[in-house]
Amino acid sequence: MRFLQLLALISTLIFALQGPTQGPAPIAQPLASPTPTPAPLPPATVKIDAYRVAAGRIIGAALTSDRAYSRLAHLTDHIGNRISGSKNLERAIEWAVAEMKRDGLDNVRAEKVMVPHWVRGEESLEMLTPVSRKLQMLGLGNSVGTPAEGVSAEAVVVRNFGELDRLGEQLRGKIVVYNVPFTDYGETVEYRLRGASRAARYGAVAALVRSITPVSLQTPHTGAMQYDANQPKIPVAAITIEVAEFLQRMNDRGDRPALRLRMEAKFLPDAESANVIAEVKGSEKPDEVVVIGGHFDSWDVGQGAHDDGGGCIVAWEAARLLKELGLRPRRTIRVVLYTNEENGLRGGNAYRDAHRAEIPKHVFAIESDSGVYRPEGFGLAATAPLQVRSNLQEIARLLSGIGSDRIAADGGGADIGPITREGVVGASLDVEGSHYFDIHHTPADTLDKVNPRELALCVAAMAVMAYTVADLPEPLTGR
Ligand SMILES: [Zn+2]
């Protein structure tokens, strides 16, 4: 009998002797998850034994090379952040195309995409009364600007859309402040996306949104917002958690704080950009494709190191390593560095449109856009066929030695969304992301946050998975 079983037996006996009234208070059970119990998986139809040696070589090569990190260092330190339409993004694209050719990758090219060109300009937020103070802010991407003199008004703080709706017409002429604590990204980001238009519906003149993050060192987080075409467009900016709580205290004491928001944000005409593409051409079925990639654009603050310079380097380096090791799979591995994920998704959509005819030949698509932390495995779209899930779980066993063998119940990505909606099986490279939202879309997304070893592990996980799927003698679908 194992120690833990013995312990369990003893505690059961003690509990039985004490009787239920003296036992510990029952712990409230969490509500039943709405997710149905997953269907049992069919047995895998793929055989991975033939790939153990290759997987070992790939992992070894990734972990003993500093190429991924030094390339990310060039991208972040020498080029910098890369918002759509910027000179930096253009330079990054030119650099990647030249370097990929030097790497000896196949069919290296830039596929033209027109992208929105939003510029931030100068911006500031200050408290006018009851005290005069500068406040940390960062305009939200796609926001309109303010008149040159700014927008000055009383601030009203709400904790959620429910409070907003209850105040309703009382918000006319006010600056609405959303002080919404972070729960998870998908839920909380609604305030960044739709907060401005929801407030504009009641006549608010501007909106401020608490940054979408669980922690803050006075770090404001930008990100895309969307206007509702039926409401007036009002300027909107992110504020730090510290500023949101300060305004909340002022609000709750009845101080009626007055603020002035100044933003020069505006759109310039669409700019020319490109998706960067490079391949390891397949040896037997070159027309069948495994796509791997991330987005090359970033926000206009920080360096776009984790989001998503790192993700791009992971896909690129995975292909380069295979080339270096002489591992040419049966099918083609295609690296795509998508443009304009952050404020338009034009790159992902353009890829689908330009490659529409070959979409049925896309075997698998992996997106790396969750930061380049320690890889845990892959998040497979919930809609993926069970046989594919079973086969990927089998292949992922090749990564158990580096702890990256989990196939999560859900996954995917923004850039592969357009092709996965056309039926391509898609997955995300999943990482230990507990600190991602500390720095996401902030001036703090810089190279020093990237651990070279974790980056190398991401390369290894991506390369082993892509290579094996691309090389299988049988189809991933099992048919
Ligand atoms: Zn991203």
Residues whose N, C-alpha, C, O or C-beta is under 5 A from the ligand:
A	BS01	ZN	D307 D308 D369
